[in-house]
Amino acid sequence: MGPIHGAIVNWSGHKWGYQNFNNNDKSTNSLPLDLLMSGELFQNNHHKLPMRPNFATKWWEFDPTYPIIFILDKLRIIRLVSRN
């Protein structure tokens, strides 16, 4: 599944979708496929804010992996590091 997931993310995340930020590249957010790819298709947001644990930036975007990361942080299984 890894190579297929990577191909979908890297191909559609730079071909179809919308841009929240002008990153001087062709990265896009492909919301319809994003849920199937566990939040990995917020490529435009990721290119702008690569260290942010929640790739969703607009009120209507949802990163399905972030709630899991948030819970693991609260349970002290992982540690989110704040970067300013």
Distance bins in CASP14 RR format, pairs under 12 A and 6 or more apart:
PFRMAT RR
TARGET T0000
AUTHOR 0000-0000-0000
RMODE 2
METHOD distances of the structure
MODEL  1
1 7 0 0 0 0 0 1 0 0 0 0 0
1 8 0 0 0 0 0 1 0 0 0 0 0
1 9 0 0 0 0 0 1 0 0 0 0 0
1 36 0 0 0 0 0 1 0 0 0 0 0
1 37 0 0 0 0 0 1 0 0 0 0 0
1 38 0 0 0 0 0 1 0 0 0 0 0
2 8 0 0 0 0 1 0 0 0 0 0 0
2 9 0 0 0 0 1 0 0 0 0 0 0
2 10 0 0 0 0 0 1 0 0 0 0 0
2 37 0 0 0 0 0 1 0 0 0 0 0
2 38 0 0 0 0 0 1 0 0 0 0 0
2 40 0 0 0 0 0 1 0 0 0 0 0
3 9 0 0 0 0 0 1 0 0 0 0 0
3 10 0 0 0 0 0 1 0 0 0 0 0
3 11 0 0 0 0 0 1 0 0 0 0 0
4 10 0 0 0 0 0 1 0 0 0 0 0
4 11 0 0 0 0 0 1 0 0 0 0 0
4 12 0 0 0 0 0 1 0 0 0 0 0
4 36 0 0 0 0 0 1 0 0 0 0 0
4 37 0 0 0 0 0 1 0 0 0 0 0
5 11 0 0 0 0 0 1 0 0 0 0 0
5 12 0 0 0 0 0 1 0 0 0 0 0
5 33 0 0 0 0 0 1 0 0 0 0 0
5 36 0 0 0 0 1 0 0 0 0 0 0
5 37 1 0 0 1 0 0 0 0 0 0 0
5 38 0 0 0 0 1 0 0 0 0 0 0
5 39 0 0 0 0 0 1 0 0 0 0 0
5 40 1 0 0 1 0 0 0 0 0 0 0
5 41 0 0 0 0 0 1 0 0 0 0 0
6 12 0 0 0 0 0 1 0 0 0 0 0
6 13 0 0 0 0 0 1 0 0 0 0 0
6 14 0 0 0 0 0 1 0 0 0 0 0
6 37 0 0 0 0 1 0 0 0 0 0 0
6 38 0 0 0 0 0 1 0 0 0 0 0
6 40 0 0 0 0 1 0 0 0 0 0 0
6 41 0 0 0 0 0 1 0 0 0 0 0
6 43 0 0 0 0 0 1 0 0 0 0 0
7 13 0 0 0 0 0 1 0 0 0 0 0
7 14 0 0 0 0 0 1 0 0 0 0 0
7 15 0 0 0 0 0 1 0 0 0 0 0
7 37 0 0 0 0 0 1 0 0 0 0 0
7 40 0 0 0 0 0 1 0 0 0 0 0
8 14 0 0 0 0 0 1 0 0 0 0 0
8 15 0 0 0 0 0 1 0 0 0 0 0
8 16 0 0 0 0 0 1 0 0 0 0 0
8 30 0 0 0 0 1 0 0 0 0 0 0
8 33 1 0 0 1 0 0 0 0 0 0 0
8 34 0 0 0 0 0 1 0 0 0 0 0
8 36 0 0 0 0 1 0 0 0 0 0 0
8 37 1 0 0 1 0 0 0 0 0 0 0
8 38 0 0 0 0 0 1 0 0 0 0 0
8 39 0 0 0 0 0 1 0 0 0 0 0
8 40 0 0 0 0 1 0 0 0 0 0 0
8 41 1 0 0 1 0 0 0 0 0 0 0
8 43 0 0 0 0 0 1 0 0 0 0 0
9 15 0 0 0 0 0 1 0 0 0 0 0
9 16 0 0 0 0 0 1 0 0 0 0 0
9 27 0 0 0 0 0 1 0 0 0 0 0
9 28 0 0 0 0 0 1 0 0 0 0 0
9 29 0 0 0 0 0 1 0 0 0 0 0
9 30 0 0 0 0 1 0 0 0 0 0 0
9 33 0 0 0 0 1 0 0 0 0 0 0
9 34 0 0 0 0 1 0 0 0 0 0 0
9 36 0 0 0 0 0 1 0 0 0 0 0
9 37 1 0 1 0 0 0 0 0 0 0 0
9 38 0 0 0 0 1 0 0 0 0 0 0
9 39 0 0 0 0 1 0 0 0 0 0 0
9 40 1 0 1 0 0 0 0 0 0 0 0
9 41 1 0 0 1 0 0 0 0 0 0 0
9 42 0 0 0 0 0 1 0 0 0 0 0
9 43 1 0 0 1 0 0 0 0 0 0 0
9 46 0 0 0 0 1 0 0 0 0 0 0
9 55 0 0 0 0 0 1 0 0 0 0 0
10 26 0 0 0 0 0 1 0 0 0 0 0
10 27 0 0 0 0 1 0 0 0 0 0 0
10 28 0 0 0 0 0 1 0 0 0 0 0
10 30 0 0 0 0 0 1 0 0 0 0 0
10 37 0 0 0 0 0 1 0 0 0 0 0
10 40 0 0 0 0 1 0 0 0 0 0 0
10 41 0 0 0 0 0 1 0 0 0 0 0
10 43 0 0 0 0 1 0 0 0 0 0 0
10 46 0 0 0 0 0 1 0 0 0 0 0
11 26 0 0 0 0 0 1 0 0 0 0 0
11 27 0 0 0 0 0 1 0 0 0 0 0
11 28 0 0 0 0 0 1 0 0 0 0 0
11 30 0 0 0 0 1 0 0 0 0 0 0
11 33 0 0 0 0 0 1 0 0 0 0 0
11 37 0 0 0 0 0 1 0 0 0 0 0
11 41 0 0 0 0 0 1 0 0 0 0 0
11 43 0 0 0 0 0 1 0 0 0 0 0
12 26 0 0 0 0 0 1 0 0 0 0 0
12 27 0 0 0 0 0 1 0 0 0 0 0
12 28 0 0 0 0 1 0 0 0 0 0 0
12 29 0 0 0 0 0 1 0 0 0 0 0
12 30 1 0 1 0 0 0 0 0 0 0 0
12 31 0 0 0 0 0 1 0 0 0 0 0
12 32 0 0 0 0 1 0 0 0 0 0 0
12 33 1 0 1 0 0 0 0 0 0 0 0
12 34 0 0 0 0 1 0 0 0 0 0 0
12 36 0 0 0 0 0 1 0 0 0 0 0
12 37 0 0 0 0 1 0 0 0 0 0 0
12 40 0 0 0 0 0 1 0 0 0 0 0
12 41 1 0 0 1 0 0 0 0 0 0 0
12 42 0 0 0 0 0 1 0 0 0 0 0
12 43 0 0 0 0 1 0 0 0 0 0 0
13 19 0 0 0 0 0 1 0 0 0 0 0
13 25 0 0 0 0 0 1 0 0 0 0 0
13 26 0 0 0 0 1 0 0 0 0 0 0
13 27 1 0 0 1 0 0 0 0 0 0 0
13 28 1 0 1 0 0 0 0 0 0 0 0
13 29 1 0 0 1 0 0 0 0 0 0 0
13 30 1 0 1 0 0 0 0 0 0 0 0
13 31 0 0 0 0 0 1 0 0 0 0 0
13 32 0 0 0 0 0 1 0 0 0 0 0
13 33 0 0 0 0 1 0 0 0 0 0 0
13 34 0 0 0 0 1 0 0 0 0 0 0
13 37 0 0 0 0 1 0 0 0 0 0 0
13 39 0 0 0 0 0 1 0 0 0 0 0
13 40 0 0 0 0 1 0 0 0 0 0 0
13 41 1 0 1 0 0 0 0 0 0 0 0
13 42 0 0 0 0 1 0 0 0 0 0 0
13 43 1 0 1 0 0 0 0 0 0 0 0
13 44 0 0 0 0 1 0 0 0 0 0 0
13 45 0 0 0 0 0 1 0 0 0 0 0
13 46 0 0 0 0 1 0 0 0 0 0 0
13 47 0 0 0 0 1 0 0 0 0 0 0
13 55 0 0 0 0 0 1 0 0 0 0 0
14 23 0 0 0 0 0 1 0 0 0 0 0
14 25 1 0 0 1 0 0 0 0 0 0 0
14 26 1 0 1 0 0 0 0 0 0 0 0
14 27 1 0 1 0 0 0 0 0 0 0 0
14 28 1 0 0 1 0 0 0 0 0 0 0
14 29 0 0 0 0 0 1 0 0 0 0 0
14 30 0 0 0 0 1 0 0 0 0 0 0
14 41 0 0 0 0 0 1 0 0 0 0 0
14 43 1 0 0 1 0 0 0 0 0 0 0
14 44 0 0 0 0 1 0 0 0 0 0 0
14 46 0 0 0 0 0 1 0 0 0 0 0
14 47 0 0 0 0 1 0 0 0 0 0 0
15 26 1 0 0 1 0 0 0 0 0 0 0
15 27 0 0 0 0 1 0 0 0 0 0 0
15 28 1 0 0 1 0 0 0 0 0 0 0
15 29 0 0 0 0 0 1 0 0 0 0 0
15 30 0 0 0 0 1 0 0 0 0 0 0
15 33 0 0 0 0 0 1 0 0 0 0 0
15 41 0 0 0 0 0 1 0 0 0 0 0
15 43 0 0 0 0 1 0 0 0 0 0 0
15 44 0 0 0 0 0 1 0 0 0 0 0
16 26 0 0 0 0 0 1 0 0 0 0 0
16 27 0 0 0 0 0 1 0 0 0 0 0
16 28 1 0 0 1 0 0 0 0 0 0 0
16 29 0 0 0 0 1 0 0 0 0 0 0
16 30 1 0 1 0 0 0 0 0 0 0 0
16 31 0 0 0 0 1 0 0 0 0 0 0
16 32 0 0 0 0 1 0 0 0 0 0 0
16 33 0 0 0 0 1 0 0 0 0 0 0
16 34 0 0 0 0 0 1 0 0 0 0 0
16 41 0 0 0 0 1 0 0 0 0 0 0
16 43 0 0 0 0 0 1 0 0 0 0 0
16 44 0 0 0 0 0 1 0 0 0 0 0
17 26 0 0 0 0 0 1 0 0 0 0 0
17 27 0 0 0 0 1 0 0 0 0 0 0
17 28 1 1 0 0 0 0 0 0 0 0 0
17 29 1 0 0 1 0 0 0 0 0 0 0
17 30 1 0 1 0 0 0 0 0 0 0 0
17 31 1 0 0 1 0 0 0 0 0 0 0
17 32 0 0 0 0 1 0 0 0 0 0 0
17 33 0 0 0 0 1 0 0 0 0 0 0
17 34 0 0 0 0 1 0 0 0 0 0 0
17 41 0 0 0 0 1 0 0 0 0 0 0
17 42 0 0 0 0 0 1 0 0 0 0 0
17 43 0 0 0 0 1 0 0 0 0 0 0
17 44 0 0 0 0 1 0 0 0 0 0 0
17 45 0 0 0 0 0 1 0 0 0 0 0
18 27 0 0 0 0 0 1 0 0 0 0 0
18 28 1 0 0 1 0 0 0 0 0 0 0
18 29 1 0 1 0 0 0 0 0 0 0 0
18 30 0 0 0 0 1 0 0 0 0 0 0
18 31 1 0 0 1 0 0 0 0 0 0 0
18 32 0 0 0 0 0 1 0 0 0 0 0
18 34 0 0 0 0 0 1 0 0 0 0 0
18 41 0 0 0 0 0 1 0 0 0 0 0
18 42 0 0 0 0 0 1 0 0 0 0 0
18 43 0 0 0 0 0 1 0 0 0 0 0
18 44 1 0 0 1 0 0 0 0 0 0 0
18 45 0 0 0 0 0 1 0 0 0 0 0
18 57 0 0 0 0 0 1 0 0 0 0 0
18 58 0 0 0 0 1 0 0 0 0 0 0
18 60 0 0 0 0 0 1 0 0 0 0 0
18 61 0 0 0 0 0 1 0 0 0 0 0
19 25 0 0 0 0 1 0 0 0 0 0 0
19 26 0 0 0 0 1 0 0 0 0 0 0
19 27 1 0 0 1 0 0 0 0 0 0 0
19 28 1 0 1 0 0 0 0 0 0 0 0
19 29 1 0 0 1 0 0 0 0 0 0 0
19 30 0 0 0 0 0 1 0 0 0 0 0
19 31 0 0 0 0 0 1 0 0 0 0 0
19 42 0 0 0 0 0 1 0 0 0 0 0
19 43 0 0 0 0 1 0 0 0 0 0 0
19 44 1 0 1 0 0 0 0 0 0 0 0
19 45 0 0 0 0 1 0 0 0 0 0 0
19 46 0 0 0 0 0 1 0 0 0 0 0
19 47 0 0 0 0 1 0 0 0 0 0 0
19 48 0 0 0 0 1 0 0 0 0 0 0
19 57 0 0 0 0 0 1 0 0 0 0 0
19 58 0 0 0 0 0 1 0 0 0 0 0
20 27 0 0 0 0 1 0 0 0 0 0 0
20 28 0 0 0 0 1 0 0 0 0 0 0
20 29 1 0 0 1 0 0 0 0 0 0 0
20 31 0 0 0 0 0 1 0 0 0 0 0
20 42 0 0 0 0 1 0 0 0 0 0 0
20 43 0 0 0 0 0 1 0 0 0 0 0
20 44 1 0 1 0 0 0 0 0 0 0 0
20 45 1 0 1 0 0 0 0 0 0 0 0
20 46 0 0 0 0 0 1 0 0 0 0 0
20 47 0 0 0 0 0 1 0 0 0 0 0
20 48 1 0 0 1 0 0 0 0 0 0 0
20 49 0 0 0 0 1 0 0 0 0 0 0
20 55 0 0 0 0 0 1 0 0 0 0 0
20 56 0 0 0 0 1 0 0 0 0 0 0
20 57 1 0 1 0 0 0 0 0 0 0 0
20 58 1 0 0 1 0 0 0 0 0 0 0
20 59 0 0 0 0 0 1 0 0 0 0 0
20 60 0 0 0 0 0 1 0 0 0 0 0
20 61 0 0 0 0 1 0 0 0 0 0 0
21 27 0 0 0 0 1 0 0 0 0 0 0
21 28 0 0 0 0 0 1 0 0 0 0 0
21 29 0 0 0 0 1 0 0 0 0 0 0
21 42 0 0 0 0 0 1 0 0 0 0 0
21 43 0 0 0 0 0 1 0 0 0 0 0
21 44 1 0 1 0 0 0 0 0 0 0 0
21 45 1 0 0 1 0 0 0 0 0 0 0
21 46 0 0 0 0 0 1 0 0 0 0 0
21 47 1 0 0 1 0 0 0 0 0 0 0
21 48 1 0 1 0 0 0 0 0 0 0 0
21 49 0 0 0 0 1 0 0 0 0 0 0
21 50 0 0 0 0 0 1 0 0 0 0 0
21 55 0 0 0 0 0 1 0 0 0 0 0
21 57 0 0 0 0 1 0 0 0 0 0 0
21 58 0 0 0 0 0 1 0 0 0 0 0
22 28 0 0 0 0 0 1 0 0 0 0 0
22 44 0 0 0 0 1 0 0 0 0 0 0
22 47 0 0 0 0 0 1 0 0 0 0 0
22 48 0 0 0 0 1 0 0 0 0 0 0
23 29 0 0 0 0 0 1 0 0 0 0 0
23 43 0 0 0 0 1 0 0 0 0 0 0
23 44 1 0 0 1 0 0 0 0 0 0 0
23 45 0 0 0 0 1 0 0 0 0 0 0
23 46 0 0 0 0 1 0 0 0 0 0 0
23 47 1 0 1 0 0 0 0 0 0 0 0
23 48 1 0 1 0 0 0 0 0 0 0 0
23 49 0 0 0 0 0 1 0 0 0 0 0
23 50 0 0 0 0 0 1 0 0 0 0 0
24 44 0 0 0 0 0 1 0 0 0 0 0
24 47 0 0 0 0 1 0 0 0 0 0 0
24 48 0 0 0 0 0 1 0 0 0 0 0
25 43 0 0 0 0 1 0 0 0 0 0 0
25 44 0 0 0 0 1 0 0 0 0 0 0
25 46 0 0 0 0 0 1 0 0 0 0 0
25 47 1 0 0 1 0 0 0 0 0 0 0
25 48 0 0 0 0 1 0 0 0 0 0 0
26 43 0 0 0 0 1 0 0 0 0 0 0
26 44 0 0 0 0 1 0 0 0 0 0 0
26 47 0 0 0 0 1 0 0 0 0 0 0
27 41 0 0 0 0 0 1 0 0 0 0 0
27 42 0 0 0 0 1 0 0 0 0 0 0
27 43 1 0 1 0 0 0 0 0 0 0 0
27 44 1 0 1 0 0 0 0 0 0 0 0
27 45 0 0 0 0 1 0 0 0 0 0 0
27 46 1 0 0 1 0 0 0 0 0 0 0
27 47 1 0 1 0 0 0 0 0 0 0 0
27 48 0 0 0 0 1 0 0 0 0 0 0
27 49 0 0 0 0 0 1 0 0 0 0 0
27 50 0 0 0 0 0 1 0 0 0 0 0
27 55 0 0 0 0 0 1 0 0 0 0 0
28 34 0 0 0 0 0 1 0 0 0 0 0
28 41 0 0 0 0 1 0 0 0 0 0 0
28 42 0 0 0 0 1 0 0 0 0 0 0
28 43 1 0 0 1 0 0 0 0 0 0 0
28 44 1 0 1 0 0 0 0 0 0 0 0
28 45 0 0 0 0 1 0 0 0 0 0 0
28 46 0 0 0 0 0 1 0 0 0 0 0
28 47 0 0 0 0 1 0 0 0 0 0 0
29 37 0 0 0 0 0 1 0 0 0 0 0
29 39 0 0 0 0 1 0 0 0 0 0 0
29 40 0 0 0 0 0 1 0 0 0 0 0
29 41 1 0 0 1 0 0 0 0 0 0 0
29 42 1 0 1 0 0 0 0 0 0 0 0
29 43 1 0 0 1 0 0 0 0 0 0 0
29 44 1 0 1 0 0 0 0 0 0 0 0
29 45 1 0 0 1 0 0 0 0 0 0 0
29 46 0 0 0 0 1 0 0 0 0 0 0
29 47 0 0 0 0 0 1 0 0 0 0 0
29 48 0 0 0 0 0 1 0 0 0 0 0
29 55 0 0 0 0 1 0 0 0 0 0 0
29 56 0 0 0 0 1 0 0 0 0 0 0
29 57 0 0 0 0 1 0 0 0 0 0 0
29 58 0 0 0 0 1 0 0 0 0 0 0
29 60 0 0 0 0 0 1 0 0 0 0 0
29 61 1 0 0 1 0 0 0 0 0 0 0
29 62 0 0 0 0 0 1 0 0 0 0 0
29 63 0 0 0 0 0 1 0 0 0 0 0
30 36 0 0 0 0 1 0 0 0 0 0 0
30 37 0 0 0 0 1 0 0 0 0 0 0
30 39 0 0 0 0 1 0 0 0 0 0 0
30 40 0 0 0 0 1 0 0 0 0 0 0
30 41 1 0 1 0 0 0 0 0 0 0 0
30 42 0 0 0 0 1 0 0 0 0 0 0
30 43 1 0 0 1 0 0 0 0 0 0 0
30 44 0 0 0 0 1 0 0 0 0 0 0
30 45 0 0 0 0 0 1 0 0 0 0 0
30 46 0 0 0 0 0 1 0 0 0 0 0
30 55 0 0 0 0 0 1 0 0 0 0 0
30 61 0 0 0 0 0 1 0 0 0 0 0
31 37 0 0 0 0 0 1 0 0 0 0 0
31 39 0 0 0 0 1 0 0 0 0 0 0
31 40 0 0 0 0 0 1 0 0 0 0 0
31 41 1 0 0 1 0 0 0 0 0 0 0
31 42 0 0 0 0 1 0 0 0 0 0 0
31 43 0 0 0 0 0 1 0 0 0 0 0
31 44 0 0 0 0 0 1 0 0 0 0 0
31 45 0 0 0 0 0 1 0 0 0 0 0
31 55 0 0 0 0 0 1 0 0 0 0 0
31 56 0 0 0 0 1 0 0 0 0 0 0
31 58 0 0 0 0 1 0 0 0 0 0 0
31 60 0 0 0 0 1 0 0 0 0 0 0
31 61 1 0 0 1 0 0 0 0 0 0 0
31 62 0 0 0 0 1 0 0 0 0 0 0
31 63 0 0 0 0 0 1 0 0 0 0 0
31 64 0 0 0 0 0 1 0 0 0 0 0
32 39 0 0 0 0 0 1 0 0 0 0 0
32 41 0 0 0 0 1 0 0 0 0 0 0
33 39 0 0 0 0 1 0 0 0 0 0 0
33 40 0 0 0 0 1 0 0 0 0 0 0
33 41 1 0 1 0 0 0 0 0 0 0 0
33 42 0 0 0 0 0 1 0 0 0 0 0
33 43 0 0 0 0 0 1 0 0 0 0 0
34 40 1 0 0 1 0 0 0 0 0 0 0
34 41 1 0 1 0 0 0 0 0 0 0 0
34 42 1 0 0 1 0 0 0 0 0 0 0
34 43 0 0 0 0 1 0 0 0 0 0 0
34 44 0 0 0 0 0 1 0 0 0 0 0
34 45 0 0 0 0 0 1 0 0 0 0 0
34 46 0 0 0 0 0 1 0 0 0 0 0
34 55 0 0 0 0 1 0 0 0 0 0 0
34 56 0 0 0 0 1 0 0 0 0 0 0
34 60 0 0 0 0 0 1 0 0 0 0 0
34 61 0 0 0 0 1 0 0 0 0 0 0
34 62 0 0 0 0 1 0 0 0 0 0 0
34 63 0 0 0 0 1 0 0 0 0 0 0
34 64 1 0 0 1 0 0 0 0 0 0 0
34 65 0 0 0 0 0 1 0 0 0 0 0
34 66 0 0 0 0 0 1 0 0 0 0 0
35 41 0 0 0 0 1 0 0 0 0 0 0
35 42 0 0 0 0 0 1 0 0 0 0 0
35 56 0 0 0 0 0 1 0 0 0 0 0
35 61 0 0 0 0 0 1 0 0 0 0 0
35 62 1 0 0 1 0 0 0 0 0 0 0
35 63 0 0 0 0 1 0 0 0 0 0 0
35 64 1 0 1 0 0 0 0 0 0 0 0
35 65 0 0 0 0 0 1 0 0 0 0 0
36 64 0 0 0 0 1 0 0 0 0 0 0
37 43 0 0 0 0 0 1 0 0 0 0 0
37 46 0 0 0 0 0 1 0 0 0 0 0
37 55 0 0 0 0 0 1 0 0 0 0 0
37 63 0 0 0 0 0 1 0 0 0 0 0
37 64 0 0 0 0 1 0 0 0 0 0 0
37 65 0 0 0 0 1 0 0 0 0 0 0
38 55 0 0 0 0 0 1 0 0 0 0 0
38 62 0 0 0 0 0 1 0 0 0 0 0
38 63 0 0 0 0 1 0 0 0 0 0 0
38 64 1 0 1 0 0 0 0 0 0 0 0
38 65 1 0 1 0 0 0 0 0 0 0 0
38 66 0 0 0 0 0 1 0 0 0 0 0
38 67 0 0 0 0 0 1 0 0 0 0 0
38 68 0 0 0 0 1 0 0 0 0 0 0
38 69 0 0 0 0 0 1 0 0 0 0 0
39 45 0 0 0 0 1 0 0 0 0 0 0
39 46 0 0 0 0 1 0 0 0 0 0 0
39 53 0 0 0 0 0 1 0 0 0 0 0
39 54 0 0 0 0 1 0 0 0 0 0 0
39 55 1 0 0 1 0 0 0 0 0 0 0
39 56 0 0 0 0 1 0 0 0 0 0 0
39 61 0 0 0 0 1 0 0 0 0 0 0
39 62 0 0 0 0 1 0 0 0 0 0 0
39 63 1 0 1 0 0 0 0 0 0 0 0
39 64 1 0 1 0 0 0 0 0 0 0 0
39 65 1 0 1 0 0 0 0 0 0 0 0
39 66 0 0 0 0 1 0 0 0 0 0 0
39 67 0 0 0 0 0 1 0 0 0 0 0
39 68 0 0 0 0 0 1 0 0 0 0 0
39 69 0 0 0 0 0 1 0 0 0 0 0
40 46 0 0 0 0 1 0 0 0 0 0 0
40 55 1 0 0 1 0 0 0 0 0 0 0
40 56 0 0 0 0 0 1 0 0 0 0 0
40 63 0 0 0 0 1 0 0 0 0 0 0
40 64 0 0 0 0 1 0 0 0 0 0 0
40 65 0 0 0 0 1 0 0 0 0 0 0
40 66 0 0 0 0 0 1 0 0 0 0 0
41 55 0 0 0 0 1 0 0 0 0 0 0
41 56 0 0 0 0 0 1 0 0 0 0 0
41 61 0 0 0 0 0 1 0 0 0 0 0
41 62 0 0 0 0 0 1 0 0 0 0 0
41 63 0 0 0 0 1 0 0 0 0 0 0
41 64 0 0 0 0 0 1 0 0 0 0 0
41 65 0 0 0 0 0 1 0 0 0 0 0
42 48 0 0 0 0 1 0 0 0 0 0 0
42 49 0 0 0 0 1 0 0 0 0 0 0
42 50 0 0 0 0 0 1 0 0 0 0 0
42 52 0 0 0 0 1 0 0 0 0 0 0
42 53 0 0 0 0 0 1 0 0 0 0 0
42 54 0 0 0 0 1 0 0 0 0 0 0
42 55 1 1 0 0 0 0 0 0 0 0 0
42 56 1 0 0 1 0 0 0 0 0 0 0
42 57 1 0 0 1 0 0 0 0 0 0 0
42 58 0 0 0 0 1 0 0 0 0 0 0
42 61 1 0 0 1 0 0 0 0 0 0 0
42 62 0 0 0 0 1 0 0 0 0 0 0
42 63 1 0 0 1 0 0 0 0 0 0 0
42 64 0 0 0 0 0 1 0 0 0 0 0
42 65 0 0 0 0 0 1 0 0 0 0 0
42 66 0 0 0 0 0 1 0 0 0 0 0
43 49 0 0 0 0 0 1 0 0 0 0 0
43 50 0 0 0 0 0 1 0 0 0 0 0
43 55 0 0 0 0 1 0 0 0 0 0 0
44 50 0 0 0 0 0 1 0 0 0 0 0
44 55 0 0 0 0 1 0 0 0 0 0 0
44 56 0 0 0 0 0 1 0 0 0 0 0
44 57 0 0 0 0 1 0 0 0 0 0 0
44 58 0 0 0 0 0 1 0 0 0 0 0
44 61 0 0 0 0 0 1 0 0 0 0 0
45 51 0 0 0 0 0 1 0 0 0 0 0
45 52 1 0 0 1 0 0 0 0 0 0 0
45 53 0 0 0 0 0 1 0 0 0 0 0
45 54 0 0 0 0 1 0 0 0 0 0 0
45 55 1 0 1 0 0 0 0 0 0 0 0
45 56 1 0 0 1 0 0 0 0 0 0 0
45 57 1 0 1 0 0 0 0 0 0 0 0
45 58 0 0 0 0 1 0 0 0 0 0 0
45 61 1 0 0 1 0 0 0 0 0 0 0
45 62 0 0 0 0 0 1 0 0 0 0 0
45 63 0 0 0 0 1 0 0 0 0 0 0
45 66 0 0 0 0 0 1 0 0 0 0 0
46 52 0 0 0 0 1 0 0 0 0 0 0
46 53 0 0 0 0 0 1 0 0 0 0 0
46 54 0 0 0 0 0 1 0 0 0 0 0
46 55 1 0 1 0 0 0 0 0 0 0 0
46 56 0 0 0 0 0 1 0 0 0 0 0
46 57 0 0 0 0 1 0 0 0 0 0 0
46 61 0 0 0 0 0 1 0 0 0 0 0
46 63 0 0 0 0 1 0 0 0 0 0 0
46 65 0 0 0 0 0 1 0 0 0 0 0
47 55 0 0 0 0 0 1 0 0 0 0 0
47 57 0 0 0 0 0 1 0 0 0 0 0
48 55 0 0 0 0 1 0 0 0 0 0 0
48 57 0 0 0 0 1 0 0 0 0 0 0
49 55 1 0 0 1 0 0 0 0 0 0 0
49 56 0 0 0 0 0 1 0 0 0 0 0
49 57 1 0 0 1 0 0 0 0 0 0 0
49 63 0 0 0 0 0 1 0 0 0 0 0
49 83 0 0 0 0 1 0 0 0 0 0 0
50 83 0 0 0 0 0 1 0 0 0 0 0
51 80 0 0 0 0 0 1 0 0 0 0 0
51 81 0 0 0 0 1 0 0 0 0 0 0
51 82 0 0 0 0 0 1 0 0 0 0 0
51 83 1 0 1 0 0 0 0 0 0 0 0
51 84 0 0 0 0 0 1 0 0 0 0 0
52 63 0 0 0 0 1 0 0 0 0 0 0
52 65 0 0 0 0 0 1 0 0 0 0 0
52 66 0 0 0 0 1 0 0 0 0 0 0
52 69 0 0 0 0 0 1 0 0 0 0 0
52 80 0 0 0 0 0 1 0 0 0 0 0
52 81 0 0 0 0 0 1 0 0 0 0 0
52 82 0 0 0 0 0 1 0 0 0 0 0
52 83 0 0 0 0 1 0 0 0 0 0 0
52 84 0 0 0 0 0 1 0 0 0 0 0
53 63 0 0 0 0 1 0 0 0 0 0 0
53 65 0 0 0 0 1 0 0 0 0 0 0
53 66 1 0 0 1 0 0 0 0 0 0 0
53 67 0 0 0 0 0 1 0 0 0 0 0
53 68 0 0 0 0 0 1 0 0 0 0 0
53 69 1 0 1 0 0 0 0 0 0 0 0
53 70 1 0 0 1 0 0 0 0 0 0 0
53 71 0 0 0 0 0 1 0 0 0 0 0
53 72 0 0 0 0 0 1 0 0 0 0 0
53 73 0 0 0 0 1 0 0 0 0 0 0
53 78 0 0 0 0 1 0 0 0 0 0 0
53 79 0 0 0 0 0 1 0 0 0 0 0
53 80 1 0 1 0 0 0 0 0 0 0 0
53 81 0 0 0 0 1 0 0 0 0 0 0
53 82 0 0 0 0 0 1 0 0 0 0 0
53 83 0 0 0 0 0 1 0 0 0 0 0
54 61 0 0 0 0 1 0 0 0 0 0 0
54 62 0 0 0 0 1 0 0 0 0 0 0
54 63 1 0 1 0 0 0 0 0 0 0 0
54 64 0 0 0 0 0 1 0 0 0 0 0
54 65 0 0 0 0 1 0 0 0 0 0 0
54 66 1 0 1 0 0 0 0 0 0 0 0
54 67 0 0 0 0 1 0 0 0 0 0 0
54 68 0 0 0 0 0 1 0 0 0 0 0
54 69 1 0 0 1 0 0 0 0 0 0 0
54 70 0 0 0 0 1 0 0 0 0 0 0
54 73 0 0 0 0 0 1 0 0 0 0 0
54 80 0 0 0 0 1 0 0 0 0 0 0
55 61 1 0 0 1 0 0 0 0 0 0 0
55 62 0 0 0 0 1 0 0 0 0 0 0
55 63 1 0 1 0 0 0 0 0 0 0 0
55 64 0 0 0 0 0 1 0 0 0 0 0
55 65 0 0 0 0 1 0 0 0 0 0 0
55 66 1 0 0 1 0 0 0 0 0 0 0
55 69 0 0 0 0 0 1 0 0 0 0 0
56 62 1 0 1 0 0 0 0 0 0 0 0
56 63 1 0 1 0 0 0 0 0 0 0 0
56 64 0 0 0 0 1 0 0 0 0 0 0
56 65 0 0 0 0 1 0 0 0 0 0 0
56 66 1 0 0 1 0 0 0 0 0 0 0
56 67 0 0 0 0 0 1 0 0 0 0 0
57 63 0 0 0 0 1 0 0 0 0 0 0
57 66 0 0 0 0 0 1 0 0 0 0 0
63 69 0 0 0 0 1 0 0 0 0 0 0
63 70 0 0 0 0 0 1 0 0 0 0 0
64 70 0 0 0 0 0 1 0 0 0 0 0
65 71 0 0 0 0 0 1 0 0 0 0 0
65 72 0 0 0 0 0 1 0 0 0 0 0
66 72 0 0 0 0 0 1 0 0 0 0 0
66 73 0 0 0 0 0 1 0 0 0 0 0
66 80 0 0 0 0 0 1 0 0 0 0 0
67 73 0 0 0 0 0 1 0 0 0 0 0
67 74 0 0 0 0 0 1 0 0 0 0 0
68 74 0 0 0 0 0 1 0 0 0 0 0
68 75 0 0 0 0 0 1 0 0 0 0 0
68 77 0 0 0 0 0 1 0 0 0 0 0
68 78 0 0 0 0 1 0 0 0 0 0 0
69 75 0 0 0 0 0 1 0 0 0 0 0
69 77 0 0 0 0 0 1 0 0 0 0 0
69 78 1 0 0 1 0 0 0 0 0 0 0
69 79 0 0 0 0 0 1 0 0 0 0 0
69 80 1 0 0 1 0 0 0 0 0 0 0
70 77 0 0 0 0 0 1 0 0 0 0 0
70 78 0 0 0 0 1 0 0 0 0 0 0
70 80 0 0 0 0 1 0 0 0 0 0 0
71 77 0 0 0 0 1 0 0 0 0 0 0
71 78 0 0 0 0 1 0 0 0 0 0 0
71 80 0 0 0 0 0 1 0 0 0 0 0
72 78 1 0 1 0 0 0 0 0 0 0 0
72 79 0 0 0 0 1 0 0 0 0 0 0
72 80 0 0 0 0 1 0 0 0 0 0 0
73 79 1 0 0 1 0 0 0 0 0 0 0
73 80 1 0 1 0 0 0 0 0 0 0 0
73 81 0 0 0 0 1 0 0 0 0 0 0
73 82 0 0 0 0 0 1 0 0 0 0 0
74 80 0 0 0 0 1 0 0 0 0 0 0
END
